Amino acid sequence: MTSWITRAAFPAGRGAEGLLAVSAEADLVAPLGTADRAAARELTAETLRAAGLGASDRVVVALNGDGEPAGPLIAQAAAEVGTAAASVGARGRMRLHAALEATGATALVTTPSGAMDFLARLHLEFLLDPLDLELRHILVVGEIPSPNTYAQLASEFEASVRELYADPFLGVPIAQRAPSDEALTPVREGLLGLAPADKDAPLDAPYGEGLAEIVVTPGWHSGLGGATLRTGHAVRLSGGERAVPAPAHTVGEHVLIRGRWVSVPKIAAALTRIDGLSRWDLRIRREGTLDAAALHVTFTRDTLVRNPMWKARIAQALYALTPVSIDVVVEPEVGEDRAAGTVTDERGHHLGRDRARLT
């Protein structure tokens, strides 16, 4: 029987052996043995070729190297597809510009927000012309883009822009699309599918109208090949689609911020240890190019509102959970009635934590 796995219910990694892939929050631990790494690299190379990368390309990968998605893996595959590749991490924009110049890059792999922020800084801070970089390809991965992102990148850099879809569990790109395409094109059959948000059963094309969650079936992986993984990415179907659309929303107990999946239950658990906290709201917005997150907290006593130590304790608790920067905002008014924590996504991405209540 096929097992259905969410990010929150991913199998514990205490018994895993060999080289392990560990997410930034350590909520995902998966073995990546020699055969798994080779299969992941081959699959990534297929996806890069399908996205237009060629033998003459020199690639810079500006992504995190700790699993979400896996920058070094994409760089290794890109080196096999093209002439050269480097993984430089999600570094500062000026350092990224220096890396592109130093390597003679013709292709950049980064997040949609990262690419837009880089473009904005080229214009406003560095006073540089994007065309001087002579990029031929911009491949974006890991985030839900803002409207018009791809058209602006293509126009400003005069480059081909493609979206990669990476398995959010293992960071392996398995599908791609052009900005003009509504649907993702997986590089192999059986890798990508849809399921109802509230039912462990695959949907068959043509799809009916309604909300659906993207699922991946990593048959290439030695330990997860028989599993169906709920990605947390969601789409609203108008009915009649025969392929999986690119995700525009997220669902479940994790929220996607700056390309990272942040666990809401872990935040809730950490805040239960903070004395005098009556309620909290995690608010995410995208002003300009990048995501910004702030935790708005309400205390039960006025003395805590005016005590900076309590705010610092919460900030440290968040810092211990995730590398994503989350500001802490103390509400000036006291609230004695306790209430469950909430998530307010001003971007319109996250639809809710409880899959069973989503339709």
C-alpha positions, 0 to 999 in steps of 0.5 A: 500500500502506498504511504501518504506523507506530509512534511509534518509527518515525514519519517524520523531519521534516527535510523537513516544511514550514510550521507543524509539530507537534513533540512534547515529546521531538521524536520526532514532527514532523508538518506542520500546514498551513492545511488540516490545522489547519482539518480538525483543528479541525473534527474536534475540534469534532465530538467536543466536540459529541458529548461534550455540549458546547453553545453556551452552554458556557464552556470551560477547557482545562487541558492541555499545549500542546506536542502531547500532547494539543494544548490550544490546538487543543481550546480553539480548537475549543471556542470554535467550539462554545461561547460562549468557551474558553481554554487555560490549560495544565497549571498549578498547581491554585490557578491553575486554580481562579482561571482557572475562576472568572475565566472563568465556566467551565461545562466543564473539559477535563483529564487524568483524573489532573489532574481527580482531583488538582484535586478532592483539593486543593479538599477538602484544601488549599483547603477549597473546595466543588467544587459552587461552581464550577458545572461542567456538563461535565468532559471527560478525555483523555490518560491511562488512568484509575484505577478509579472516577475518572469516578463520583467526578468526576461525584458530587463536581462533579455534572457530566457526565463524558465521556472523549475519545480523542485521536489520540496522534500529533497530539493530535486528539480523534476519539472519546468515550464516557460512563463507562457505555460500554465502547466508544469512539464515533468521530465519523466512520467509518474513524478508529479500529480494532484490529490484532494487536500483532504483525501489520500487519493490521486486525481486523474486527468482531466481534472475537475474543478476545485482545490488540489494539492501537488504530490510527488512520487520519488520513484528514483529514491531508494527509501521513498520510492513507494511513497506519495509526498504531499508537497504543501503546494496547492492549485485552484483548478477551473476544470478540464486541465490535463496537466499539473498547473504551477502552484499559486498557493500553499496548504498545511502546517508549514508556510513558505517564506523566502523559499523556506518551509517554516513549521507553524506547530514548532513556533506554537510549541516554542511560544507555549514556554513564554510566560504571559503570552495570550495570543500571536499572529504570524504575518507574511507580506511581500513588499517590493521584492522579498518576503517579510515575516513578523510575529505579532504577540499580545501579552496578558500584563502591561508589565510584559508589554513594557519589558524588552526582555520578553520580546528578546526571549521570543526573538531568540526562540524564533532564531533557534527554530528557523534561519528565516528572519522573523521580526517580533512586534509587541502589541501595545494593548493587553489581552487577557483572553487566551487564543490559538495562534494564527497565520495571516498571509497578506501575499494570498499564498497560504490557504490554511493549516487544516487540510480537512477544512479546505475545499 
